[in-house]
Amino acid sequence: MSNIYNNSVVSFYNHLFYDLA
């Protein structure tokens, strides 16, 4: 369960950084 949560957070920040770039 922790792995799924971590993956979700990484994906969220990934989209944020890509949007800023």
VMD Tcl script that builds the backbone (N, CA, C; Angstrom):
set m [mol new atoms 63]
animate dup $m
set s [atomselect $m all]
$s set {name element resname resid chain x y z} {
  {N N MET 1 A 0.842 -1.204 0.000}
  {CA C MET 1 A 0.000 0.000 0.000}
  {C C MET 1 A 0.880 1.258 0.000}
  {N N SER 2 A 1.974 1.204 0.737}
  {CA C SER 2 A 2.869 2.364 0.821}
  {C C SER 2 A 3.476 2.655 -0.555}
  {N N ASN 3 A 3.780 1.579 -1.294}
  {CA C ASN 3 A 4.384 1.752 -2.616}
  {C C ASN 3 A 3.417 2.478 -3.555}
  {N N ILE 4 A 2.133 2.124 -3.497}
  {CA C ILE 4 A 1.123 2.755 -4.356}
  {C C ILE 4 A 0.995 4.240 -3.993}
  {N N TYR 5 A 0.999 4.541 -2.695}
  {CA C TYR 5 A 0.884 5.939 -2.251}
  {C C TYR 5 A 2.090 6.743 -2.707}
  {N N ASN 6 A 3.277 6.158 -2.571}
  {CA C ASN 6 A 4.509 6.833 -2.969}
  {C C ASN 6 A 4.493 7.095 -4.474}
  {N N ASN 7 A 4.043 6.122 -5.254}
  {CA C ASN 7 A 3.979 6.268 -6.697}
  {C C ASN 7 A 3.018 7.395 -7.073}
  {N N SER 8 A 1.921 7.521 -6.362}
  {CA C SER 8 A 0.940 8.564 -6.639}
  {C C SER 8 A 1.540 9.943 -6.382}
  {N N VAL 9 A 2.265 10.066 -5.277}
  {CA C VAL 9 A 2.891 11.345 -4.929}
  {C C VAL 9 A 3.943 11.719 -5.968}
  {N N VAL 10 A 4.744 10.743 -6.368}
  {CA C VAL 10 A 5.785 11.011 -7.369}
  {C C VAL 10 A 5.135 11.452 -8.678}
  {N N SER 11 A 4.069 10.796 -9.064}
  {CA C SER 11 A 3.374 11.140 -10.300}
  {C C SER 11 A 2.807 12.559 -10.214}
  {N N PHE 12 A 2.269 12.903 -9.044}
  {CA C PHE 12 A 1.702 14.238 -8.848}
  {C C PHE 12 A 2.769 15.318 -8.993}
  {N N TYR 13 A 3.893 15.131 -8.333}
  {CA C TYR 13 A 4.983 16.111 -8.426}
  {C C TYR 13 A 5.586 16.120 -9.825}
  {N N ASN 14 A 5.621 14.949 -10.468}
  {CA C ASN 14 A 6.146 14.855 -11.827}
  {C C ASN 14 A 5.318 15.737 -12.760}
  {N N HIS 15 A 4.003 15.682 -12.634}
  {CA C HIS 15 A 3.134 16.508 -13.473}
  {C C HIS 15 A 3.335 17.983 -13.166}
  {N N LEU 16 A 3.536 18.301 -11.892}
  {CA C LEU 16 A 3.745 19.694 -11.501}
  {C C LEU 16 A 5.013 20.244 -12.135}
  {N N PHE 17 A 6.102 19.488 -12.018}
  {CA C PHE 17 A 7.380 19.953 -12.558}
  {C C PHE 17 A 7.322 20.055 -14.080}
  {N N TYR 18 A 6.628 19.106 -14.723}
  {CA C TYR 18 A 6.519 19.156 -16.181}
  {C C TYR 18 A 5.691 20.369 -16.607}
  {N N ASP 19 A 4.709 20.723 -15.807}
  {CA C ASP 19 A 3.859 21.874 -16.117}
  {C C ASP 19 A 4.667 23.167 -15.974}
  {N N LEU 20 A 5.568 23.204 -14.988}
  {CA C LEU 20 A 6.383 24.404 -14.764}
  {C C LEU 20 A 7.463 24.535 -15.826}
  {N N ALA 21 A 7.974 23.406 -16.295}
  {CA C ALA 21 A 9.078 23.437 -17.263}
  {C C ALA 21 A 8.625 24.049 -18.591}
}
mol reanalyze $m
mol bondsrecalc $m
mol representation Tube
mol addrep $m
